[in-house]
């Protein structure tokens, strides 16, 4: 049975899965995959930005195909050293996750170098790396369009100004959307005895409006080498189907981070993404191992996968309502049909006590209707706290 390499979409997992695929698959003949030969390889995910914050570095190693579990590299000593030999030490806060002991940001015109020593005494270092200048001249635009398979929806595009010189960028985003419970009510039931109830105000009266946030999980990068025209250049970073009941139902927001990267970083990401594709993994000509800018000090031939990147960051946000682009069309369907039922008092109490349904009042005090909890309590889907970057 033919079996493809499992692909993950974060930068560090692209790296791990690429090595895994290169080690496991050496031809295009179908077979049941098991690991015959395994070589443990250090995987480094390290990006230092010009934001003043506690910077993060992630260390792991490749894992065998049948294990399919991330292998964090624990107990390492890590520091970043700048061109003036100022040291920025890191400490491990979770297995394989290292955070700088104090906040700092990469300074313009200053080079930085990563130094790692593992618990078994292996030493790794990076090439000296300098952040490109920040570029605040970009915007975000929402456009109603169709994707490559003919689905209608909203495209979120980065917009570069005209006559922009060739530059290289990577993007991350956090998207936020509002959720409104369609069958919410401001009262609840209080039992007097086994069969009698009274209605009392909810305390607290929450559960009507919530918010859900998701972060990007794909490698998004682009260059403006084609933007030497007298018109702006747009690059899509997110497409949302217009029937997405979560995302576009009411109000949508996206907060985008633009990382200015070097040409070398762009080339590395491009190669990493290309080699991680299914067509390349199963192609007749298998690619050899390719390295980033981190290497072993002790063993020059040791394979090391990963990249130490120093970047400058610019952020933008964009918000819009569904009605801004679809003023005369029905709202996308909710996740649940929210059908109402009126059970007898004994069953009603059991359902409410179990938490499987919500009380919903429709006709005064005569009947007690219930709906699935998701229809009357938005906290099933999101959080009642307003996201940090939300704008109404």
Residue pairs with C-beta under 8 A, 6 or more apart in sequence:
1 30
1 32
2 30
2 31
3 30
3 31
3 32
3 33
4 278
4 281
4 282
5 17
5 20
5 21
5 24
5 25
5 278
5 281
6 17
6 68
7 14
7 17
7 276
7 278
8 14
8 16
8 17
9 217
9 218
9 219
10 217
10 218
10 219
11 45
11 219
11 269
11 272
12 43
12 45
12 58
12 60
12 306
13 70
14 219
14 272
14 273
14 276
15 43
15 45
15 272
15 305
15 306
16 43
16 60
16 62
16 63
16 70
16 305
17 276
18 272
18 275
18 276
18 305
19 41
19 43
19 62
19 289
19 303
19 305
20 62
20 63
20 65
21 276
21 281
22 275
22 286
22 287
22 289
23 35
23 37
23 38
23 39
23 62
24 33
24 35
24 65
25 33
25 281
25 282
25 286
26 286
27 286
28 282
28 283
28 284
33 65
34 65
34 66
35 64
35 65
35 66
38 62
38 64
39 62
39 303
40 61
40 62
41 61
41 62
41 303
41 304
41 305
42 59
42 61
42 73
42 118
42 122
42 124
42 296
42 302
42 304
42 305
42 306
43 59
43 60
43 61
43 62
43 73
43 305
43 306
44 57
44 58
44 59
44 114
44 116
44 124
44 292
44 294
44 304
44 305
44 306
44 307
44 308
45 57
45 58
45 59
45 60
45 306
45 307
46 57
46 58
46 114
46 126
46 294
46 306
46 307
46 308
46 309
47 55
47 56
47 259
47 308
47 309
47 310
47 311
48 55
48 80
48 106
48 112
48 131
48 308
48 309
48 310
48 311
49 55
49 105
49 106
49 131
49 259
49 310
49 311
49 312
49 313
50 105
50 106
50 107
50 108
50 131
50 134
50 311
50 312
50 313
51 105
51 313
52 103
52 104
52 105
53 103
53 105
54 99
54 100
54 102
54 103
55 80
55 88
55 90
55 99
55 100
55 104
56 97
56 98
56 99
56 100
57 78
57 90
57 97
57 98
57 99
57 114
58 96
58 97
58 98
59 72
59 73
59 76
59 78
59 96
59 98
59 116
60 70
60 71
60 72
60 73
60 96
61 71
61 73
62 71
62 305
63 69
63 70
63 71
70 96
72 94
72 95
72 96
72 97
73 96
73 118
74 92
74 95
74 96
74 119
75 92
75 118
75 119
76 92
76 98
76 116
76 117
76 118
76 119
77 116
77 117
78 89
78 90
78 98
78 114
78 115
78 116
78 117
79 87
79 88
79 89
79 90
79 115
80 87
80 88
80 90
80 100
80 112
80 113
80 114
80 115
81 87
81 88
81 112
81 113
81 115
82 88
82 107
82 110
82 111
82 112
82 113
83 110
83 111
83 112
83 128
84 110
88 100
88 101
88 102
88 104
89 100
89 101
90 98
90 99
90 100
90 101
91 98
91 99
91 101
92 98
93 99
106 112
106 131
106 310
106 311
106 312
108 131
108 133
108 312
109 130
110 130
111 128
111 129
111 130
111 310
112 128
112 129
112 130
112 308
112 310
113 125
113 126
113 127
113 128
113 129
113 308
114 124
114 125
114 126
114 294
114 308
115 123
115 124
115 125
115 126
116 123
116 124
116 125
117 123
117 124
118 124
122 296
122 298
122 299
123 296
123 297
123 298
124 294
124 295
124 296
124 297
124 304
125 294
125 295
125 297
126 293
126 294
126 295
126 308
127 293
127 294
127 308
129 262
129 293
129 308
129 309
129 310
130 310
131 260
131 310
131 311
131 312
132 167
132 168
132 260
132 261
132 262
132 311
132 312
133 260
133 312
134 260
134 312
134 313
134 314
135 167
135 169
135 258
135 260
135 312
135 314
136 314
137 160
137 161
137 164
138 158
138 159
138 160
138 161
138 258
138 314
138 316
139 158
139 159
139 316
140 156
140 157
140 158
140 159
140 254
140 256
140 316
140 317
140 318
141 156
141 157
141 159
141 234
141 318
142 154
142 155
142 156
142 157
142 318
142 320
142 325
143 154
143 155
143 157
144 152
144 153
144 154
144 155
144 242
144 325
144 326
145 152
145 153
145 154
145 155
146 152
146 153
147 153
147 155
147 239
147 241
151 241
152 241
152 242
153 239
153 240
153 241
153 242
153 243
153 244
153 248
154 239
154 240
154 242
154 248
154 252
154 320
154 325
155 236
155 238
155 239
156 173
156 236
156 237
156 238
156 239
156 240
156 254
156 256
156 318
157 234
157 235
157 236
157 237
158 169
158 171
158 222
158 234
158 235
158 236
158 237
158 256
158 258
159 232
159 233
159 234
160 224
160 227
160 232
160 233
160 234
160 235
161 232
162 227
162 229
162 230
162 231
162 232
162 233
163 227
163 228
163 229
163 230
164 224
164 227
164 228
164 233
165 224
165 228
166 223
166 224
166 225
166 227
166 228
167 223
167 224
167 260
168 221
168 222
168 223
168 224
168 260
168 261
168 262
168 263
168 265
168 266
169 221
169 222
169 223
169 224
169 258
169 259
169 260
169 261
170 219
170 220
170 221
170 258
170 259
170 261
170 265
170 266
170 269
170 311
171 216
171 220
171 221
171 222
171 237
171 256
171 257
171 258
171 259
172 215
172 216
172 220
172 256
172 257
172 259
173 215
173 216
173 220
173 237
173 238
173 254
173 255
173 256
173 257
174 213
174 214
174 215
174 216
174 254
174 255
174 389
175 213
175 214
175 215
175 216
175 238
175 247
175 252
175 253
175 254
175 255
176 211
176 212
176 213
176 252
176 253
176 254
176 255
176 387
176 389
176 390
177 211
177 212
177 246
177 247
177 248
177 249
177 250
177 251
177 252
177 253
178 209
178 210
178 211
178 249
178 250
178 251
178 252
179 209
179 210
179 211
179 212
179 246
179 249
179 250
179 378
179 381
179 382
180 208
180 209
180 210
180 249
180 250
180 378
181 207
181 208
181 209
181 210
181 374
181 375
181 376
181 377
181 378
182 334
182 338
182 375
183 338
183 340
183 358
183 360
183 371
183 375
183 376
184 207
184 208
184 376
184 377
184 378
185 202
185 358
185 359
185 360
185 361
185 376
186 201
186 202
186 205
187 199
187 200
187 201
187 202
187 359
187 361
188 199
188 200
188 201
188 202
188 359
189 197
189 198
189 199
189 200
189 352
189 359
189 368
190 197
190 198
190 199
190 200
191 197
191 349
192 198
194 345
194 346
194 349
195 345
195 346
196 345
197 345
197 368
199 361
199 365
206 379
206 384
207 376
207 377
207 378
207 379
207 384
208 378
209 378
209 384
210 378
210 379
210 381
210 382
210 383
210 384
211 382
211 383
211 384
211 385
211 386
211 387
211 390
212 246
212 381
212 382
212 383
213 383
213 387
216 237
216 238
219 269
219 272
219 273
220 237
221 261
221 266
221 269
221 270
222 235
223 266
224 233
226 233
227 233
237 256
238 254
240 247
240 248
240 252
242 248
242 326
242 332
243 332
243 333
244 332
245 332
245 333
245 334
245 335
246 335
246 381
248 322
248 332
249 322
249 331
249 332
249 334
250 321
250 322
250 331
251 319
251 320
251 321
251 322
251 392
252 319
252 320
252 321
252 322
253 317
253 318
253 319
253 387
253 389
253 390
253 391
254 317
254 318
254 319
255 315
255 316
255 317
255 389
256 315
256 316
256 317
256 318
257 313
257 314
257 315
258 313
258 314
258 315
258 316
259 309
259 311
259 312
259 313
260 311
260 312
260 313
260 314
261 269
261 309
261 311
262 309
264 293
265 307
265 309
265 311
268 292
268 293
268 307
271 290
274 280
275 281
275 287
275 290
280 287
289 303
291 303
291 304
291 305
292 304
292 305
292 306
292 307
292 308
293 307
293 308
294 304
294 306
294 307
294 308
295 302
295 304
296 302
296 304
317 389
317 391
319 391
322 331
322 332
334 375
335 374
335 381
336 371
336 372
336 374
336 375
338 371
338 372
338 375
339 371
340 360
340 362
340 369
340 370
340 371
341 369
341 370
341 371
342 367
342 368
342 369
342 370
343 351
343 370
348 368
348 370
351 357
351 370
352 359
352 370
355 373
356 372
356 373
357 370
357 371
357 372
357 373
358 370
358 371
358 372
358 373
358 375
358 376
358 377
359 368
359 369
359 370
359 376
360 369
360 370
360 371
360 375
360 376
361 368
361 369
362 369
373 380
374 380
374 381
378 384
